[in-house]
Amino acid sequence: MTGVNPGIVGQAVGLFAITNVDDLVILALFFAQGAGHRNAALRVFLGQYLGFAAILAVSVAAALGATLLPESLIPYLGLLPLVLGLKAAWEAWRDHGDPEEARTGPGGPKALEVAAVTLANGGDNLGVYVPVFATSGLGGMSVYAVVFLVLVAVWCLAGRFFATRPLVAKALSRWGHILLPLVLIGIGLLILIEGGAFGL
């Protein structure tokens, strides 16, 4: 990034870290769910990139004056993790007689499920990204986008790192099938309630 102001790179790193710190927990849970399944880690990476690319696209479009996602619909993104959390809870209950299946799930997480959770969980980021992008100009917006996309990979690697630490891996292996649905349902309800969806 020749000629790029280092200050804006630092601001982009800080903004990404502050708005996505909760994603580390979710990523660790997804990586733990995929442990032992072929290509599961790749699907988590792909899903995270798809979901974040959608957040980025909506933010850039809104900063340029286009509205791809009406503000009134953002709270309803909470339905995505809520439904996925209920599905994961059902699968954990259904497979409670087979501890191995309950821990890892059939085939691990799917890319589109990870993308849906990433998009829904990042819906509130739009309120932060849009004004920052709008005041950064095209050059600044490009820097933010590139830095954010690089940091998505860093976040994925960090989530995988946490999920593979012996102590954390043991805990997630034992409790991950319970934690993942609880976290997803909690995120979904929080998004719905904070956004005032359905008059909540």
TORKOL-4160 file (C-alpha; in steps of 0.2 Angstrom, whole numbers, padded with zeros to 4 digits, m for minus):
200
<pt num="1" X="0000" Y="0000" Z="0000"/>
<pt num="2" X="0012" Y="0013" Z="m0006"/>
<pt num="3" X="0008" Y="0031" Z="m0001"/>
<pt num="4" X="m0005" Y="0025" Z="0011"/>
<pt num="5" X="m0006" Y="0035" Z="0027"/>
<pt num="6" X="m0001" Y="0023" Z="0041"/>
<pt num="7" X="m0013" Y="0032" Z="0053"/>
<pt num="8" X="m0028" Y="0025" Z="0043"/>
<pt num="9" X="m0021" Y="0008" Z="0043"/>
<pt num="10" X="m0020" Y="0008" Z="0062"/>
<pt num="11" X="m0038" Y="0016" Z="0063"/>
<pt num="12" X="m0044" Y="0001" Z="0052"/>
<pt num="13" X="m0035" Y="m0012" Z="0063"/>
<pt num="14" X="m0043" Y="m0004" Z="0078"/>
<pt num="15" X="m0060" Y="m0002" Z="0071"/>
<pt num="16" X="m0060" Y="m0020" Z="0065"/>
<pt num="17" X="m0054" Y="m0027" Z="0082"/>
<pt num="18" X="m0067" Y="m0017" Z="0092"/>
<pt num="19" X="m0082" Y="m0022" Z="0081"/>
<pt num="20" X="m0077" Y="m0040" Z="0079"/>
<pt num="21" X="m0070" Y="m0046" Z="0096"/>
<pt num="22" X="m0086" Y="m0057" Z="0099"/>
<pt num="23" X="m0083" Y="m0066" Z="0083"/>
<pt num="24" X="m0067" Y="m0074" Z="0090"/>
<pt num="25" X="m0078" Y="m0085" Z="0102"/>
<pt num="26" X="m0090" Y="m0089" Z="0088"/>
<pt num="27" X="m0076" Y="m0094" Z="0077"/>
<pt num="28" X="m0068" Y="m0105" Z="0090"/>
<pt num="29" X="m0085" Y="m0114" Z="0093"/>
<pt num="30" X="m0086" Y="m0117" Z="0074"/>
<pt num="31" X="m0069" Y="m0123" Z="0072"/>
<pt num="32" X="m0071" Y="m0135" Z="0087"/>
<pt num="33" X="m0088" Y="m0141" Z="0079"/>
<pt num="34" X="m0078" Y="m0145" Z="0064"/>
<pt num="35" X="m0063" Y="m0154" Z="0073"/>
<pt num="36" X="m0060" Y="m0171" Z="0064"/>
<pt num="37" X="m0071" Y="m0167" Z="0049"/>
<pt num="38" X="m0063" Y="m0166" Z="0032"/>
<pt num="39" X="m0062" Y="m0148" Z="0025"/>
<pt num="40" X="m0072" Y="m0141" Z="0040"/>
<pt num="41" X="m0059" Y="m0128" Z="0044"/>
<pt num="42" X="m0059" Y="m0122" Z="0025"/>
<pt num="43" X="m0078" Y="m0121" Z="0026"/>
<pt num="44" X="m0077" Y="m0110" Z="0042"/>
<pt num="45" X="m0064" Y="m0098" Z="0033"/>
<pt num="46" X="m0075" Y="m0098" Z="0017"/>
<pt num="47" X="m0091" Y="m0094" Z="0027"/>
<pt num="48" X="m0083" Y="m0080" Z="0037"/>
<pt num="49" X="m0076" Y="m0072" Z="0022"/>
<pt num="50" X="m0093" Y="m0073" Z="0013"/>
<pt num="51" X="m0102" Y="m0066" Z="0028"/>
<pt num="52" X="m0090" Y="m0052" Z="0031"/>
<pt num="53" X="m0089" Y="m0048" Z="0012"/>
<pt num="54" X="m0108" Y="m0045" Z="0013"/>
<pt num="55" X="m0106" Y="m0034" Z="0028"/>
<pt num="56" X="m0093" Y="m0024" Z="0018"/>
<pt num="57" X="m0103" Y="m0023" Z="0002"/>
<pt num="58" X="m0118" Y="m0016" Z="0011"/>
<pt num="59" X="m0107" Y="m0004" Z="0021"/>
<pt num="60" X="m0098" Y="0003" Z="0005"/>
<pt num="61" X="m0115" Y="0004" Z="m0004"/>
<pt num="62" X="m0123" Y="0014" Z="0010"/>
<pt num="63" X="m0108" Y="0025" Z="0012"/>
<pt num="64" X="m0109" Y="0029" Z="m0007"/>
<pt num="65" X="m0128" Y="0033" Z="m0005"/>
<pt num="66" X="m0136" Y="0016" Z="m0010"/>
<pt num="67" X="m0146" Y="0007" Z="0002"/>
<pt num="68" X="m0145" Y="m0012" Z="m0001"/>
<pt num="69" X="m0152" Y="m0016" Z="0016"/>
<pt num="70" X="m0165" Y="m0005" Z="0023"/>
<pt num="71" X="m0161" Y="0000" Z="0041"/>
<pt num="72" X="m0178" Y="m0006" Z="0047"/>
<pt num="73" X="m0173" Y="m0024" Z="0042"/>
<pt num="74" X="m0157" Y="m0025" Z="0051"/>
<pt num="75" X="m0164" Y="m0031" Z="0068"/>
<pt num="76" X="m0172" Y="m0045" Z="0059"/>
<pt num="77" X="m0155" Y="m0052" Z="0054"/>
<pt num="78" X="m0156" Y="m0059" Z="0072"/>
<pt num="79" X="m0168" Y="m0073" Z="0065"/>
<pt num="80" X="m0153" Y="m0081" Z="0056"/>
<pt num="81" X="m0142" Y="m0085" Z="0071"/>
<pt num="82" X="m0158" Y="m0089" Z="0081"/>
<pt num="83" X="m0164" Y="m0102" Z="0069"/>
<pt num="84" X="m0147" Y="m0109" Z="0067"/>
<pt num="85" X="m0145" Y="m0110" Z="0086"/>
<pt num="86" X="m0162" Y="m0119" Z="0087"/>
<pt num="87" X="m0157" Y="m0131" Z="0074"/>
<pt num="88" X="m0140" Y="m0134" Z="0082"/>
<pt num="89" X="m0149" Y="m0137" Z="0099"/>
<pt num="90" X="m0161" Y="m0149" Z="0091"/>
<pt num="91" X="m0146" Y="m0159" Z="0083"/>
<pt num="92" X="m0137" Y="m0159" Z="0100"/>
<pt num="93" X="m0153" Y="m0166" Z="0109"/>
<pt num="94" X="m0157" Y="m0178" Z="0095"/>
<pt num="95" X="m0139" Y="m0185" Z="0095"/>
<pt num="96" X="m0137" Y="m0185" Z="0114"/>
<pt num="97" X="m0136" Y="m0204" Z="0114"/>
<pt num="98" X="m0120" Y="m0203" Z="0103"/>
<pt num="99" X="m0108" Y="m0191" Z="0111"/>
<pt num="100" X="m0096" Y="m0191" Z="0097"/>
<pt num="101" X="m0109" Y="m0186" Z="0084"/>
<pt num="102" X="m0116" Y="m0173" Z="0097"/>
<pt num="103" X="m0099" Y="m0165" Z="0099"/>
<pt num="104" X="m0094" Y="m0163" Z="0081"/>
<pt num="105" X="m0110" Y="m0163" Z="0072"/>
<pt num="106" X="m0112" Y="m0172" Z="0055"/>
<pt num="107" X="m0098" Y="m0165" Z="0044"/>
<pt num="108" X="m0095" Y="m0150" Z="0054"/>
<pt num="109" X="m0102" Y="m0132" Z="0051"/>
<pt num="110" X="m0107" Y="m0128" Z="0033"/>
<pt num="111" X="m0100" Y="m0112" Z="0025"/>
<pt num="112" X="m0117" Y="m0104" Z="0022"/>
<pt num="113" X="m0122" Y="m0106" Z="0040"/>
<pt num="114" X="m0105" Y="m0098" Z="0046"/>
<pt num="115" X="m0109" Y="m0084" Z="0033"/>
<pt num="116" X="m0126" Y="m0081" Z="0040"/>
<pt num="117" X="m0120" Y="m0080" Z="0058"/>
<pt num="118" X="m0106" Y="m0068" Z="0053"/>
<pt num="119" X="m0118" Y="m0057" Z="0043"/>
<pt num="120" X="m0131" Y="m0057" Z="0057"/>
<pt num="121" X="m0118" Y="m0054" Z="0071"/>
<pt num="122" X="m0110" Y="m0040" Z="0061"/>
<pt num="123" X="m0127" Y="m0031" Z="0057"/>
<pt num="124" X="m0123" Y="m0019" Z="0071"/>
<pt num="125" X="m0106" Y="m0015" Z="0063"/>
<pt num="126" X="m0115" Y="m0007" Z="0049"/>
<pt num="127" X="m0119" Y="0008" Z="0060"/>
<pt num="128" X="m0101" Y="0010" Z="0063"/>
<pt num="129" X="m0094" Y="0007" Z="0046"/>
<pt num="130" X="m0105" Y="0017" Z="0036"/>
<pt num="131" X="m0101" Y="0034" Z="0043"/>
<pt num="132" X="m0083" Y="0030" Z="0044"/>
<pt num="133" X="m0082" Y="0025" Z="0026"/>
<pt num="134" X="m0093" Y="0039" Z="0020"/>
<pt num="135" X="m0080" Y="0052" Z="0028"/>
<pt num="136" X="m0065" Y="0042" Z="0021"/>
<pt num="137" X="m0067" Y="0045" Z="0003"/>
<pt num="138" X="m0064" Y="0031" Z="m0010"/>
<pt num="139" X="m0045" Y="0030" Z="m0006"/>
<pt num="140" X="m0048" Y="0028" Z="0013"/>
<pt num="141" X="m0063" Y="0016" Z="0010"/>
<pt num="142" X="m0051" Y="0005" Z="m0001"/>
<pt num="143" X="m0038" Y="0004" Z="0013"/>
<pt num="144" X="m0052" Y="0000" Z="0026"/>
<pt num="145" X="m0058" Y="m0014" Z="0015"/>
<pt num="146" X="m0041" Y="m0022" Z="0011"/>
<pt num="147" X="m0036" Y="m0021" Z="0030"/>
<pt num="148" X="m0053" Y="m0028" Z="0035"/>
<pt num="149" X="m0051" Y="m0043" Z="0023"/>
<pt num="150" X="m0034" Y="m0047" Z="0029"/>
<pt num="151" X="m0039" Y="m0046" Z="0047"/>
<pt num="152" X="m0054" Y="m0059" Z="0043"/>
<pt num="153" X="m0040" Y="m0071" Z="0040"/>
<pt num="154" X="m0031" Y="m0066" Z="0056"/>
<pt num="155" X="m0047" Y="m0068" Z="0065"/>
<pt num="156" X="m0050" Y="m0086" Z="0058"/>
<pt num="157" X="m0032" Y="m0091" Z="0062"/>
<pt num="158" X="m0035" Y="m0084" Z="0080"/>
<pt num="159" X="m0051" Y="m0093" Z="0082"/>
<pt num="160" X="m0043" Y="m0110" Z="0076"/>
<pt num="161" X="m0029" Y="m0107" Z="0087"/>
<pt num="162" X="m0040" Y="m0105" Z="0103"/>
<pt num="163" X="m0050" Y="m0120" Z="0097"/>
<pt num="164" X="m0035" Y="m0131" Z="0096"/>
<pt num="165" X="m0027" Y="m0127" Z="0113"/>
<pt num="166" X="m0027" Y="m0143" Z="0123"/>
<pt num="167" X="m0037" Y="m0135" Z="0138"/>
<pt num="168" X="m0049" Y="m0125" Z="0127"/>
<pt num="169" X="m0051" Y="m0140" Z="0115"/>
<pt num="170" X="m0055" Y="m0152" Z="0129"/>
<pt num="171" X="m0068" Y="m0140" Z="0135"/>
<pt num="172" X="m0076" Y="m0136" Z="0118"/>
<pt num="173" X="m0076" Y="m0155" Z="0114"/>
<pt num="174" X="m0086" Y="m0158" Z="0130"/>
<pt num="175" X="m0097" Y="m0143" Z="0130"/>
<pt num="176" X="m0096" Y="m0136" Z="0112"/>
<pt num="177" X="m0112" Y="m0144" Z="0107"/>
<pt num="178" X="m0121" Y="m0135" Z="0121"/>
<pt num="179" X="m0112" Y="m0119" Z="0120"/>
<pt num="180" X="m0114" Y="m0116" Z="0101"/>
<pt num="181" X="m0133" Y="m0117" Z="0101"/>
<pt num="182" X="m0134" Y="m0106" Z="0117"/>
<pt num="183" X="m0122" Y="m0093" Z="0109"/>
<pt num="184" X="m0131" Y="m0092" Z="0093"/>
<pt num="185" X="m0148" Y="m0091" Z="0101"/>
<pt num="186" X="m0142" Y="m0078" Z="0113"/>
<pt num="187" X="m0135" Y="m0068" Z="0098"/>
<pt num="188" X="m0151" Y="m0069" Z="0089"/>
<pt num="189" X="m0162" Y="m0064" Z="0103"/>
<pt num="190" X="m0150" Y="m0049" Z="0107"/>
<pt num="191" X="m0150" Y="m0043" Z="0089"/>
<pt num="192" X="m0169" Y="m0044" Z="0089"/>
<pt num="193" X="m0172" Y="m0036" Z="0106"/>
<pt num="194" X="m0159" Y="m0022" Z="0104"/>
<pt num="195" X="m0166" Y="m0018" Z="0086"/>
<pt num="196" X="m0184" Y="m0018" Z="0092"/>
<pt num="197" X="m0189" Y="m0031" Z="0080"/>
<pt num="198" X="m0207" Y="m0037" Z="0082"/>
<pt num="199" X="m0210" Y="m0023" Z="0094"/>
<pt num="200" X="m0198" Y="m0030" Z="0107"/>
